Amino acid sequence: MTDWDRVKHFTRGEFGRHGGIEPDPDLVRMLDAARDIAGVPFEINSGVRSPERNREVGGVDTSAHLTGHAADIRCPSSRHRFVMMAALIEAGFRRIGVGETFIHVDTDPGKPQDVIWTYS
């Protein structure tokens, strides 16, 4: 369980809610560290999702969002993308998806590690 009093840059509410699922503490800790490293805001677009919401946004049936292991972060420019990606990797993320306007990170231990993919 995440100790939200120790989280510097995020609140529990930013990660969404569904069925009592909590964001993975490692996900929150690493995002908080990456935000410190990057020195730019990290706005969570999507965190914990219900199966219905996941289908609405085109998420896969095995999405890490369903288990609290993923977050999508708003990325407003290519410069932000560079700074954010460097910080996310330095903070220890090993699964990163890159979209045009967001970066997906997850800590799902059941999925391949040391991967970066793009969304079309």
Contacts in CASP RR format, 6 or more apart in sequence:
PFRMAT RR
TARGET T0000
AUTHOR 0000-0000-0000
METHOD contacts of the structure
MODEL  1
MTDWDRVKHFTRGEFGRHGGIEPDPDLVRMLDAARDIAGVPFEINSGVRS
PERNREVGGVDTSAHLTGHAADIRCPSSRHRFVMMAALIEAGFRRIGVGE
TFIHVDTDPGKPQDVIWTYS
1 22 0 8 1.000
1 25 0 8 1.000
2 12 0 8 1.000
2 22 0 8 1.000
2 23 0 8 1.000
2 25 0 8 1.000
2 28 0 8 1.000
2 29 0 8 1.000
4 11 0 8 1.000
4 12 0 8 1.000
7 28 0 8 1.000
7 29 0 8 1.000
7 32 0 8 1.000
8 32 0 8 1.000
8 35 0 8 1.000
8 36 0 8 1.000
9 31 0 8 1.000
9 32 0 8 1.000
9 35 0 8 1.000
9 36 0 8 1.000
9 42 0 8 1.000
10 28 0 8 1.000
10 31 0 8 1.000
10 32 0 8 1.000
10 35 0 8 1.000
10 42 0 8 1.000
10 44 0 8 1.000
12 23 0 8 1.000
14 44 0 8 1.000
15 23 0 8 1.000
15 28 0 8 1.000
15 44 0 8 1.000
15 47 0 8 1.000
15 48 0 8 1.000
15 68 0 8 1.000
15 71 0 8 1.000
16 47 0 8 1.000
16 48 0 8 1.000
16 49 0 8 1.000
17 48 0 8 1.000
18 48 0 8 1.000
18 49 0 8 1.000
18 50 0 8 1.000
18 53 0 8 1.000
19 50 0 8 1.000
21 48 0 8 1.000
21 66 0 8 1.000
21 67 0 8 1.000
21 68 0 8 1.000
22 48 0 8 1.000
22 68 0 8 1.000
23 47 0 8 1.000
23 48 0 8 1.000
23 68 0 8 1.000
23 71 0 8 1.000
24 67 0 8 1.000
24 68 0 8 1.000
24 69 0 8 1.000
24 107 0 8 1.000
26 107 0 8 1.000
27 68 0 8 1.000
27 69 0 8 1.000
27 70 0 8 1.000
27 71 0 8 1.000
27 105 0 8 1.000
27 106 0 8 1.000
27 107 0 8 1.000
30 88 0 8 1.000
30 91 0 8 1.000
30 92 0 8 1.000
30 93 0 8 1.000
30 105 0 8 1.000
30 107 0 8 1.000
31 42 0 8 1.000
31 71 0 8 1.000
31 73 0 8 1.000
31 91 0 8 1.000
31 105 0 8 1.000
33 91 0 8 1.000
34 42 0 8 1.000
34 84 0 8 1.000
34 87 0 8 1.000
34 88 0 8 1.000
34 90 0 8 1.000
34 91 0 8 1.000
34 93 0 8 1.000
35 41 0 8 1.000
35 42 0 8 1.000
35 87 0 8 1.000
37 86 0 8 1.000
37 87 0 8 1.000
37 90 0 8 1.000
37 91 0 8 1.000
38 83 0 8 1.000
38 84 0 8 1.000
38 86 0 8 1.000
38 87 0 8 1.000
39 83 0 8 1.000
39 87 0 8 1.000
40 80 0 8 1.000
40 83 0 8 1.000
40 84 0 8 1.000
42 73 0 8 1.000
42 74 0 8 1.000
42 84 0 8 1.000
43 73 0 8 1.000
43 74 0 8 1.000
44 71 0 8 1.000
44 72 0 8 1.000
44 73 0 8 1.000
44 74 0 8 1.000
45 72 0 8 1.000
45 73 0 8 1.000
45 74 0 8 1.000
45 102 0 8 1.000
46 57 0 8 1.000
46 65 0 8 1.000
46 70 0 8 1.000
46 71 0 8 1.000
46 72 0 8 1.000
47 65 0 8 1.000
47 68 0 8 1.000
47 70 0 8 1.000
47 71 0 8 1.000
47 72 0 8 1.000
48 65 0 8 1.000
48 66 0 8 1.000
48 68 0 8 1.000
49 57 0 8 1.000
49 63 0 8 1.000
49 65 0 8 1.000
49 66 0 8 1.000
51 66 0 8 1.000
54 61 0 8 1.000
54 63 0 8 1.000
54 65 0 8 1.000
54 66 0 8 1.000
59 65 0 8 1.000
62 111 0 8 1.000
63 70 0 8 1.000
64 70 0 8 1.000
64 95 0 8 1.000
64 106 0 8 1.000
64 107 0 8 1.000
64 108 0 8 1.000
64 111 0 8 1.000
65 71 0 8 1.000
65 72 0 8 1.000
65 106 0 8 1.000
67 108 0 8 1.000
69 106 0 8 1.000
69 107 0 8 1.000
69 108 0 8 1.000
69 109 0 8 1.000
70 104 0 8 1.000
70 105 0 8 1.000
70 106 0 8 1.000
70 107 0 8 1.000
70 108 0 8 1.000
71 104 0 8 1.000
71 105 0 8 1.000
71 106 0 8 1.000
72 102 0 8 1.000
72 103 0 8 1.000
72 104 0 8 1.000
73 84 0 8 1.000
73 102 0 8 1.000
73 103 0 8 1.000
73 104 0 8 1.000
73 105 0 8 1.000
74 101 0 8 1.000
74 102 0 8 1.000
75 81 0 8 1.000
75 84 0 8 1.000
75 99 0 8 1.000
75 101 0 8 1.000
75 102 0 8 1.000
75 103 0 8 1.000
76 101 0 8 1.000
81 98 0 8 1.000
81 103 0 8 1.000
84 103 0 8 1.000
85 96 0 8 1.000
85 98 0 8 1.000
85 103 0 8 1.000
88 96 0 8 1.000
88 103 0 8 1.000
88 105 0 8 1.000
89 96 0 8 1.000
93 105 0 8 1.000
93 107 0 8 1.000
94 113 0 8 1.000
94 114 0 8 1.000
94 115 0 8 1.000
95 105 0 8 1.000
95 106 0 8 1.000
95 107 0 8 1.000
95 108 0 8 1.000
95 111 0 8 1.000
95 112 0 8 1.000
95 113 0 8 1.000
95 115 0 8 1.000
96 103 0 8 1.000
96 104 0 8 1.000
96 105 0 8 1.000
96 115 0 8 1.000
96 116 0 8 1.000
96 117 0 8 1.000
97 103 0 8 1.000
97 104 0 8 1.000
97 105 0 8 1.000
97 116 0 8 1.000
97 117 0 8 1.000
97 118 0 8 1.000
97 119 0 8 1.000
98 104 0 8 1.000
98 116 0 8 1.000
98 117 0 8 1.000
98 118 0 8 1.000
98 119 0 8 1.000
99 118 0 8 1.000
99 119 0 8 1.000
100 119 0 8 1.000
104 119 0 8 1.000
END
